């Protein structure tokens, strides 16, 4: 009986510690990322800062959890980092957490 309780306690402790380790993983962001605000309305055109720009046909948006978000489902104002392709269209967008935004703007 004591062995089962110790096994259960050690399993729960291991799961808690592993979840803490995963929660603290910092996602890699490109060094040449441009940081600004973005206003989106679910179309292929977004407003970055004060400029209206076109998303590339292969645009990829990553949420704060680093999962891909479809550009058509993106609405509202967000703090973002982005990269452009060779034609000047926005190719990659990362929705930034408060900590990421602070770290990138203080450089």
Buried (B, 14 or more C-beta within 10 A) or exposed (E): EEEEEEEEEEEEEEEEEEEEEEEEEEEEBEEEBBBBBBBBEEEBEBBBEEEEBBBBEEBBBBBBEEEEBEBEEBEEEBBBBBBBEEEEBBBBBBBBBEEBBEBBEEE
